[in-house]
Amino acid sequence: MDLNPELTARIQKLEEKYQAMGQDITSYLDGLLYADYLTYWNYIHLDTLLTLQIPRTSFPDEKIFIMYHQVTELYFRMILHEFEQLAYREKLTPDFFTARVTRINRYFQNLTSSFDIMVDGMEPEQFMKYRMSLLPASGFQSAQYRMIEISSTDFIRLVAKDKRAKYEGVSDIPFEEMFEDIYWKSGATEEATGKPTLTLKQFEQKYRDRLIALAKEYKNRNLLALYRNLPREDRENEQLVLALRQLDVNVNINWPLVHYKSAVRYLQREPEDVAATGGTNWQKYLPPRFQKRIFYPGLWSAEELDNWGKQWVESVVRNKR
């Protein structure tokens, strides 16, 4: 049986590919001959995936809570994959930059719009009971979200705003020193004593070194650094600027505030609000007008910076009333 020219050409290309690596094509053809056909469920490890939802209580809605957070972490992994492509792109063009940031924005927009699954999709009575079995775990402990923040901007932009001044204008500040003043620590510190909660202690014990290593790796590879290093005409690309502004809004306004909306629904009580799992101070930690985390301040007007997130928070509280 004669092989058609198209098939012969493909075999020749395969032979060249394997020869270049010192490999024998016939061995790989034997492997292809004996290998089973790929199935969807094996490719995505579906059976394993569906065994990863293990509630700690018998309340049915806890499974929804678990699955939604697992979906969120998968989205975060997709986002970090886009950051990696940008960070290590040899010739970064405005088109590639914009396309990847747009992908990241799309992931965040899907997460934000789907958060009603959490806000409206669980019975408050169930949540208020099974949440007590989750202590001291908290969504605060999502390391991938911290990696997204670190990948997005200069590390100093993540320092608490009331401590940032002592680092500004100073060169070669150790990341370990800035990490001690990172903004998120205030969200897991006991107000009465000023001591870190167990939630924060657990998180830093597991991830501190990894996050600092990432900050060092991305010192000149985070999105702000990449944008700053573009030629001037590329920095003025309208679509890229709009994409970065939207990323700032998605990460630093929309995403924390859907959490704030959820907290208002479930935890705001009279005469005293309910504490979040892990003891995080959600009233001061989540609203962006308090933290003023802004990745790309140079892309915003003075008025926009002054009113960062204010209107959104007021609308949430007003609707609650």
Helices and strands as residue ranges (DSSP letters): H 5-20, H 25-34, H 40-43, H 46-49, H 61-87, H 94-113, H 116-119, H 124-130, G 131-133, G 139-141, H 143-152, G 155-158, G 164-166, H 175-179, G 183-188, H 198-217, H 223-228, H 232-235, H 238-249, I 250-254, H 255-267, G 277-279, H 282-285, H 288-291, G 297-299, H 302-306, H 310-320
